[in-house]
Amino acid sequence: MLIYWIWFAELPNLQLWQKHILLEHFHDPEELYHASAEALSVIDDITDDIIKALQNKDLSQAQRILRVCHEKNIRLFALNDSAYPRRLKNTADAPLVLYCKGYLPDLNNTPTIAIVGTRKATPYGMNVSRRIGTQIAACGGIVVSGGATGNDTMALSGALSCKNPVIAVLAGGVDVVYPKSNTALFSEIERQGCLLSQYPPETPHYRWNFPVRNRVLSGLSNGVLVVEAPIGSGALITARAALEQGRDVFAVPGNIDVPTCAGSNALLQDRATPVFSGWDIMKEYEAIYPDKVHKAAPPTVFHEEIPVARVAEPATSPEKSSSKGTVAQKLPIDKEEKSSYSGIRNDLSGLNDQEKAVLTCLTGTPTPVDDIIDQTGISPQKVLSILTMLAIRDYVQNHPGGLVSRK
């Protein structure tokens, strides 16, 4: 019965690994609940401290959790449930209970990719996260992420644009929105996929829960993509967990001079596979999931546009008319026949030839980065690096979906 699984999962003074050892000797927590101290004492792996902890037979907390789940339409999956994700079940530290708000997609038969990165993402990182999240979903994959601001949010919103199910794995209760800025996003995820957690409803998002949550992220997935991560970030904890669990690890190359890319670039020097698109990841699983994986272009119109902050252009005023009452003269910026964009940075003297070539491809209309790569013949990694530098130097504007325009 579920109430015994909740009791066991929430039982204090026992570590998760100790609970897994107990389940090797008992069929389920209900059998363990009714086991006597004498029956427990004859088992070699069970210490006196474990026996003492198991004497707590109070089910009131478990009953309260069940009641809240019923009231808030939260589903529960115990470790022995046939719907419990198989990949996660096979990890050494699989949660005993999962709480789900929404519907749990078929992870057993669908390639699932976790996308992680920093909360303090650059415009480059956010656009890449959204674009690759979109591409993975368009090619038949399920995107899993943590639901934090920055890279997580952009990856999930991109995948949602393809009407594919997505999963946000939380470090608190699935009924506790964190951060508050993602309230609308979480509502959409609940409609199109699910919010998932190993923590009961009403649990705050304690900081010590995040490393534990990261192992669930990687455990659910075939592979983990690190988009942008500084040294020591939670995204790198997820990558390490993925390697321990035998998962594939991918990373997006980033600007070597940007601190938020230092950790993800370091992964590329280790064992991570460099990727430049969602298909670079999905093609690795084409043979395993031939009925699910297919190369496809992402939709050109996103389900939800998440604006990237724009730099306000200074207001201009027309020149005053002459004393004879002539019509105000147009400023050069208004003469579209001379310029297809309304940029404020026209001095290219400080740019090298490749930077000029990239900038020449841009107008005031947002353009896919892939088009710039095709037009210039410059390598994808170099183009992305150039665009990052041009954005920092205020020549270009990044837009959702991996689009960029000239300022």
MOZI-V296915 format. One record per residue. RES is the residue in one letter. PHI is phi in radians with two decimals (999 if undefined). PSI is psi in degrees with one decimal (NA if undefined). Layout:
res=RES phi=PHI psi=PSI
res=RES phi=PHI psi=PSI
This chain:
res=M phi=999 psi=146.0
res=L phi=-1.04 psi=-34.4
res=I phi=-1.06 psi=-33.1
res=Y phi=-1.32 psi=-33.3
res=W phi=-1.14 psi=-41.4
res=I phi=-1.16 psi=-44.3
res=W phi=-0.96 psi=-46.1
res=F phi=-1.20 psi=-42.1
res=A phi=-1.11 psi=-35.5
res=E phi=-1.65 psi=1.5
res=L phi=-1.11 psi=119.9
res=P phi=-1.29 psi=167.1
res=N phi=1.21 psi=15.0
res=L phi=-2.30 psi=134.6
res=Q phi=-1.43 psi=159.1
res=L phi=-1.05 psi=-39.3
res=W phi=-1.15 psi=-31.9
res=Q phi=-1.20 psi=-36.6
res=K phi=-1.17 psi=-35.7
res=H phi=-1.16 psi=-37.5
res=I phi=-1.08 psi=-43.1
res=L phi=-1.06 psi=-37.9
res=L phi=-1.24 psi=-14.7
res=E phi=-1.30 psi=-21.2
res=H phi=-1.82 psi=-18.1
res=F phi=-2.20 psi=147.8
res=H phi=-1.10 psi=-42.8
res=D phi=-2.81 psi=172.7
res=P phi=-1.09 psi=-27.0
res=E phi=-1.12 psi=-42.8
res=E phi=-1.12 psi=-38.8
res=L phi=-1.17 psi=-38.0
res=Y phi=-1.04 psi=-40.3
res=H phi=-1.58 psi=-2.4
res=A phi=-1.24 psi=139.6
res=S phi=-1.42 psi=162.9
res=A phi=-1.08 psi=-34.1
res=E phi=-1.15 psi=-42.6
res=A phi=-1.14 psi=-34.6
res=L phi=-1.27 psi=-35.3
res=S phi=-1.18 psi=-20.8
res=V phi=-1.49 psi=-3.1
res=I phi=-1.62 psi=125.8
res=D phi=-1.02 psi=-40.6
res=D phi=-1.31 psi=-10.5
res=I phi=-1.76 psi=116.5
res=T phi=-1.54 psi=171.3
res=D phi=-1.08 psi=-35.9
res=D phi=-1.12 psi=-39.2
res=I phi=-1.16 psi=-43.6
res=I phi=-1.06 psi=-40.4
res=K phi=-1.12 psi=-43.5
res=A phi=-1.09 psi=-36.0
res=L phi=-1.31 psi=-7.4
res=Q phi=-1.33 psi=-8.2
res=N phi=-1.35 psi=102.4
res=K phi=-1.83 psi=16.7
res=D phi=-1.29 psi=119.5
res=L phi=-1.77 psi=4.2
res=S phi=-1.11 psi=-39.7
res=Q phi=-1.12 psi=-43.2
res=A phi=-1.11 psi=-39.5
res=Q phi=-1.13 psi=-40.1
res=R phi=-1.12 psi=-42.9
res=I phi=-1.09 psi=-43.5
res=L phi=-1.05 psi=-41.2
res=R phi=-1.12 psi=-44.2
res=V phi=-1.12 psi=-40.0
res=C phi=-1.08 psi=-40.4
res=H phi=-1.14 psi=-42.7
res=E phi=-1.18 psi=-33.2
res=K phi=-1.83 psi=11.6
res=N phi=0.99 psi=47.6
res=I phi=-1.82 psi=125.3
res=R phi=-1.53 psi=153.9
res=L phi=-2.17 psi=141.7
res=F phi=-2.23 psi=114.6
res=A phi=-1.42 psi=162.1
res=L phi=-1.03 psi=-29.7
res=N phi=-1.60 psi=4.8
res=D phi=-1.29 psi=136.9
res=S phi=-1.13 psi=-22.1
res=A phi=-1.51 psi=-7.6
res=Y phi=-1.12 psi=130.0
res=P phi=-0.95 psi=125.3
res=R phi=-1.12 psi=-41.3
res=R phi=-1.07 psi=-43.3
res=L phi=-1.19 psi=-39.0
res=K phi=-1.03 psi=-31.4
res=N phi=-1.48 psi=3.6
res=T phi=-1.51 psi=158.3
res=A phi=-1.19 psi=-27.3
res=D phi=-2.11 psi=43.3
res=A phi=-1.09 psi=133.6
res=P phi=-1.05 psi=145.6
res=L phi=-1.29 psi=-29.2
res=V phi=-2.42 psi=138.8
res=L phi=-2.02 psi=137.8
res=Y phi=-1.88 psi=134.2
res=C phi=-2.31 psi=127.3
res=K phi=-2.02 psi=114.4
res=G phi=1.99 psi=-147.3
res=Y phi=-2.22 psi=140.0
res=L phi=-1.47 psi=117.5
res=P phi=-1.14 psi=168.4
res=D phi=-1.38 psi=86.4
res=L phi=-1.32 psi=-22.4
res=N phi=-1.19 psi=-29.6
res=N phi=-2.08 psi=18.8
res=T phi=-2.39 psi=133.8
res=P phi=-1.09 psi=130.7
res=T phi=-2.18 psi=126.4
res=I phi=-2.13 psi=126.0
res=A phi=-1.53 psi=130.5
res=I phi=-2.00 psi=122.7
res=V phi=-2.32 psi=159.9
res=G phi=-3.10 psi=-168.2
res=T phi=-1.52 psi=151.2
res=R phi=-1.21 psi=-30.6
res=K phi=-1.65 psi=55.7
res=A phi=-1.27 psi=148.3
res=T phi=-1.42 psi=164.0
res=P phi=-0.94 psi=-38.8
res=Y phi=-1.03 psi=-48.8
res=G phi=-1.13 psi=-40.3
res=M phi=-1.15 psi=-42.1
res=N phi=-1.17 psi=-39.5
res=V phi=-1.16 psi=-41.1
res=S phi=-1.04 psi=-46.7
res=R phi=-1.16 psi=-43.5
res=R phi=-1.12 psi=-46.0
res=I phi=-1.23 psi=-36.7
res=G phi=-1.03 psi=-41.8
res=T phi=-1.11 psi=-45.4
res=Q phi=-1.15 psi=-39.9
res=I phi=-1.07 psi=-45.0
res=A phi=-1.13 psi=-41.2
res=A phi=-1.11 psi=-29.0
res=C phi=-1.58 psi=7.2
res=G phi=1.79 psi=6.2
res=G phi=-1.65 psi=163.6
res=I phi=-1.84 psi=128.1
res=V phi=-1.65 psi=130.7
res=V phi=-2.09 psi=136.6
res=S phi=-2.65 psi=-177.5
res=G phi=-1.63 psi=-12.8
res=G phi=1.45 psi=8.4
res=A phi=-1.38 psi=169.4
res=T phi=-1.19 psi=166.2
res=G phi=1.50 psi=-131.5
res=N phi=-1.06 psi=-41.4
res=D phi=-1.02 psi=-50.8
res=T phi=-1.04 psi=-44.0
res=M phi=-1.18 psi=-39.5
res=A phi=-1.11 psi=-43.9
res=L phi=-1.17 psi=-42.6
res=S phi=-1.16 psi=-35.2
res=G phi=-1.12 psi=-45.1
res=A phi=-1.12 psi=-36.6
res=L phi=-1.09 psi=-28.7
res=S phi=-1.12 psi=-19.7
res=C phi=-1.62 psi=5.4
res=K phi=1.09 psi=20.1
res=N phi=-1.57 psi=151.5
res=P phi=-1.16 psi=144.2
res=V phi=-2.31 psi=162.7
res=I phi=-2.29 psi=129.2
res=A phi=-1.88 psi=118.8
res=V phi=-1.67 psi=122.7
res=L phi=-1.85 psi=157.7
res=A phi=-1.73 psi=14.3
res=G phi=-2.58 psi=-168.0
res=G phi=-1.11 psi=149.1
res=V phi=-1.23 psi=-10.1
res=D phi=-1.71 psi=3.8
res=V phi=-1.92 psi=107.8
res=V phi=-1.36 psi=120.5
res=Y phi=-2.58 psi=121.0
res=P phi=-1.37 psi=159.9
res=K phi=-1.07 psi=-28.0
res=S phi=-1.11 psi=-16.0
res=N phi=-1.73 psi=19.8
res=T phi=-0.99 psi=-49.5
res=A phi=-1.15 psi=-40.0
res=L phi=-1.10 psi=-44.2
res=F phi=-1.12 psi=-36.4
res=S phi=-1.10 psi=-39.8
res=E phi=-1.21 psi=-39.8
res=I phi=-1.08 psi=-41.1
res=E phi=-1.07 psi=-36.0
res=R phi=-1.30 psi=-32.5
res=Q phi=-1.89 psi=-6.7
res=G phi=-2.90 psi=-124.7
res=C phi=-2.77 psi=156.8
res=L phi=-1.68 psi=132.4
res=L phi=-2.28 psi=142.5
res=S phi=-2.75 psi=153.4
res=Q phi=-1.62 psi=-2.3
res=Y phi=-1.74 psi=140.8
res=P phi=-1.11 psi=160.7
res=P phi=-0.99 psi=151.4
res=E phi=1.31 psi=4.6
res=T phi=-1.36 psi=124.5
res=P phi=-1.12 psi=161.5
res=H phi=-1.51 psi=76.5
res=Y phi=-1.17 psi=145.2
res=R phi=-1.11 psi=-30.3
res=W phi=-1.32 psi=-9.2
res=N phi=-1.39 psi=-20.9
res=F phi=-1.17 psi=-44.7
res=P phi=-1.05 psi=-36.1
res=V phi=-1.15 psi=-43.7
res=R phi=-1.03 psi=-37.2
res=N phi=-1.08 psi=-32.3
res=R phi=-1.24 psi=-29.9
res=V phi=-1.21 psi=-41.1
res=L phi=-0.94 psi=-53.0
res=S phi=-1.23 psi=-34.7
res=G phi=-1.13 psi=-30.6
res=L phi=-1.29 psi=-19.2
res=S phi=-1.87 psi=156.4
res=N phi=-1.29 psi=-36.7
res=G phi=-2.66 psi=161.8
res=V phi=-2.14 psi=129.4
res=L phi=-1.87 psi=124.0
res=V phi=-1.76 psi=115.5
res=V phi=-1.48 psi=-50.4
res=E phi=-2.72 psi=118.2
res=A phi=-2.64 psi=128.0
res=P phi=-1.30 psi=167.9
res=I phi=-1.06 psi=134.3
res=G phi=1.42 psi=10.3
res=S phi=-1.41 psi=164.2
res=G phi=-1.10 psi=-29.9
res=A phi=-1.07 psi=-35.6
res=L phi=-1.27 psi=-29.7
res=I phi=-1.10 psi=-41.4
res=T phi=-1.10 psi=-40.9
res=A phi=-1.12 psi=-41.8
res=R phi=-1.12 psi=-40.6
res=A phi=-1.09 psi=-39.6
res=A phi=-1.08 psi=-42.7
res=L phi=-1.12 psi=-40.8
res=E phi=-1.11 psi=-33.9
res=Q phi=-1.55 psi=2.4
res=G phi=1.37 psi=23.8
res=R phi=-1.57 psi=159.6
res=D phi=-1.33 psi=146.1
res=V phi=-2.18 psi=128.6
res=F phi=-2.11 psi=156.2
res=A phi=-2.57 psi=146.9
res=V phi=-1.63 psi=125.8
res=P phi=-1.06 psi=139.4
res=G phi=-2.25 psi=172.4
res=N phi=-1.09 psi=125.6
res=I phi=-1.23 psi=-13.4
res=D phi=-1.69 psi=0.8
res=V phi=-1.81 psi=121.6
res=P phi=-1.03 psi=-31.7
res=T phi=-1.24 psi=-9.1
res=C phi=-1.82 psi=-3.4
res=A phi=-1.09 psi=-42.9
res=G phi=-1.22 psi=-43.3
res=S phi=-1.18 psi=-36.4
res=N phi=-1.14 psi=-35.8
res=A phi=-1.12 psi=-34.5
res=L phi=-1.05 psi=-35.5
res=L phi=-1.17 psi=-26.5
res=Q phi=-1.39 psi=-14.4
res=D phi=-1.68 psi=-106.1
res=R phi=-2.13 psi=6.0
res=A phi=-1.34 psi=149.9
res=T phi=-1.63 psi=126.0
res=P phi=-1.26 psi=140.0
res=V phi=-2.37 psi=152.0
res=F phi=-2.18 psi=-4.2
res=S phi=-2.76 psi=167.1
res=G phi=-1.12 psi=-33.5
res=W phi=-1.18 psi=-30.7
res=D phi=-0.98 psi=-31.4
res=I phi=-1.48 psi=-49.4
res=M phi=-1.14 psi=-30.4
res=K phi=-1.13 psi=-20.7
res=E phi=-1.18 psi=-19.2
res=Y phi=-2.01 psi=10.0
res=E phi=-1.10 psi=-41.1
res=A phi=-1.27 psi=-29.2
res=I phi=-1.37 psi=-36.4
res=Y phi=-2.17 psi=64.4
res=P phi=-1.08 psi=-26.4
res=D phi=-1.49 psi=-10.7
res=K phi=-1.91 psi=-36.5
res=V phi=-1.59 psi=131.4
res=H phi=-2.65 psi=143.1
res=K phi=-1.31 psi=128.7
res=A phi=-2.65 psi=149.5
res=A phi=-1.43 psi=140.3
res=P phi=-1.21 psi=159.6
res=P phi=-1.12 psi=148.7
res=T phi=-1.44 psi=-20.9
res=V phi=-1.98 psi=124.1
res=F phi=-1.45 psi=150.8
res=H phi=-1.11 psi=-36.4
res=E phi=-2.53 psi=123.2
res=E phi=-1.50 psi=125.8
res=I phi=-1.86 psi=110.5
res=P phi=-1.19 psi=144.7
res=V phi=-1.79 psi=136.2
res=A phi=-0.96 psi=133.8
res=R phi=-1.83 psi=151.6
res=V phi=-1.51 psi=121.4
res=A phi=-1.15 psi=133.3
res=E phi=-1.51 psi=142.8
res=P phi=-1.11 psi=140.1
res=A phi=-1.19 psi=140.6
res=T phi=-2.02 psi=150.8
res=S phi=-2.19 psi=142.7
res=P phi=-1.10 psi=151.1
res=E phi=-1.12 psi=145.1
res=K phi=-1.17 psi=146.3
res=S phi=-1.25 psi=159.6
res=S phi=-1.30 psi=173.0
res=S phi=-1.13 psi=-18.4
res=K phi=-1.49 psi=0.7
res=G phi=1.41 psi=25.7
res=T phi=-1.21 psi=158.6
res=V phi=-1.19 psi=142.2
res=A phi=-0.99 psi=136.1
res=Q phi=-1.30 psi=139.6
res=K phi=-1.24 psi=142.4
res=L phi=-1.35 psi=154.5
res=P phi=-0.97 psi=-30.8
res=I phi=-1.17 psi=-21.9
res=D phi=-1.49 psi=-8.3
res=K phi=-1.54 psi=90.8
res=E phi=-1.13 psi=-26.3
res=E phi=-1.18 psi=-18.4
res=K phi=-1.72 psi=-19.3
res=S phi=-2.63 psi=130.4
res=S phi=-1.51 psi=3.4
res=Y phi=-2.41 psi=161.8
res=S phi=-1.95 psi=54.0
res=G phi=-1.37 psi=161.5
res=I phi=-1.91 psi=-0.6
res=R phi=-2.10 psi=95.2
res=N phi=-1.86 psi=-8.6
res=D phi=-1.46 psi=109.7
res=L phi=-1.78 psi=10.5
res=S phi=-1.13 psi=-24.3
res=G phi=-1.56 psi=6.2
res=L phi=-1.80 psi=149.4
res=N phi=-1.48 psi=178.8
res=D phi=-1.10 psi=-40.7
res=Q phi=-1.18 psi=-40.0
res=E phi=-1.12 psi=-39.7
res=K phi=-1.13 psi=-39.3
res=A phi=-1.09 psi=-42.3
res=V phi=-1.14 psi=-45.2
res=L phi=-1.14 psi=-32.3
res=T phi=-1.11 psi=-26.9
res=C phi=-1.34 psi=-11.1
res=L phi=-1.78 psi=146.1
res=T phi=-2.23 psi=-166.4
res=G phi=-1.32 psi=-8.3
res=T phi=-1.60 psi=128.5
res=P phi=-0.95 psi=133.1
res=T phi=-2.18 psi=138.0
res=P phi=-1.11 psi=141.8
res=V phi=-1.08 psi=-33.3
res=D phi=-1.03 psi=-36.0
res=D phi=-1.14 psi=-37.2
res=I phi=-1.15 psi=-41.3
res=I phi=-1.07 psi=-44.0
res=D phi=-1.12 psi=-41.8
res=Q phi=-1.26 psi=-37.0
res=T phi=-1.56 psi=-25.8
res=G phi=1.29 psi=7.6
res=I phi=-1.44 psi=148.4
res=S phi=-1.06 psi=148.7
res=P phi=-0.96 psi=-43.9
res=Q phi=-1.07 psi=-40.8
res=K phi=-1.21 psi=-40.2
res=V phi=-1.08 psi=-44.3
res=L phi=-1.08 psi=-39.5
res=S phi=-1.14 psi=-42.1
res=I phi=-1.12 psi=-43.5
res=L phi=-1.10 psi=-37.4
res=T phi=-1.09 psi=-45.0
res=M phi=-1.16 psi=-38.2
res=L phi=-1.15 psi=-35.2
res=A phi=-1.19 psi=-41.7
res=I phi=-1.09 psi=-36.6
res=R phi=-1.55 psi=7.4
res=D phi=1.26 psi=27.8
res=Y phi=-1.58 psi=-29.1
res=V phi=-2.25 psi=161.4
res=Q phi=-2.10 psi=126.5
res=N phi=-1.48 psi=146.7
res=H phi=-2.29 psi=157.1
res=P phi=-0.98 psi=148.6
res=G phi=1.51 psi=16.2
res=G phi=1.30 psi=23.2
res=L phi=-1.71 psi=154.3
res=V phi=-2.54 psi=146.5
res=S phi=-2.37 psi=165.4
res=R phi=-1.51 psi=141.2
res=K phi=-1.39 psi=NA
